[in-house]
């Protein structure tokens, strides 16, 4: 299945500044059984109503459960949650 995290930073400069460390953080989830692929897509738009970043994960249902409980997910929420203006989570079949 696909698991998407779509995030909008309050400060648009945070997208490029934080992209390397966010990529490194989510790449750590590839060690979890059932997390098969992670892709980070920064927005190419400067429009104010656009989101900043999309994290696309390919996971099994069990992998999604492991991700939800892992340290990387906890760190994502703790470190970056207050920097976000908005966030959407979307799951679907491939």
N, C-alpha and C positions, 0 to 999 in steps of 0.2 A: 504494500500500500504506500501511498504518498502522504507525507506529513509536511505541511507548509506552515512556517512561522513568518508572518508579514509584519514588519515593524516600521514605525515612523519615529525618528529621533526628534526631540524638541529642537536641538541645535543641528542643523543640516551638516555642519562641518564634522560632526561626530562620525558620520557614516564612513568617510574615507580615513579619518584618523584612527578609528577603532576597528576597521575592517580586518587588519592582520591578526589582531588578538582574538576577535570573534571567530575568524576562520580557524585559528589554532584550537580554540575552545571546542568548536563543533567537530573538528577532525578527531578529537579525543573520543568522541562517541562511537567512532568506527571500531573501537575495541570491544564494544558491547555486542553480545550475540543477538542477531536479529536486526542490527543496524547495518544496512548493506551499502548505503551511499549517502553522501552529504554534498550538496552544492550550495554555495553562497552567491546570491545575485544582487549586487548593488544596483539601485535605480540609475538610469541614465537621464532622468528628467529633473529639471530644476523647478518645476511647477510646485507651488506651495501646497496644493491639495493631494500630492502624490506621497506614497510611502517610500521609505528610504532603502529598505533592504528586504530581500526574501530569502529565507533559508528553506531549502528543499531537501527533505530526507526521504530515502526509500527504506522502509522498515517492515518487519513482520508485526502482527499484532502484539506478540510477546516482546519484540524489540522496542516497540513504542512504550510498553509498560516499563521495561528496563531503563529506557531513556528518561521517562518521567521521574524515576527514582534515583537517577545517577547524580553524582557530584557536579558534572558539567551543567546539567539542567538547573540545579540549585544555584550554581554560580551565575549562570545567565540571568536568572531572575533577580538575584541579590545585587549583582554588580551593574546590570544594565537596565533593570526595570524602571528605576526612577529617571533614567535619561530618555525614556520613551514617552511620546505624546499619545501613541496608540499602538495597538497590537491586535492582530487577527490570527487565529489558528484554524487551519482547514485540513481535513483528512479526506482522502478519496482513494478509490482503486486506481491502479496504473492504467 
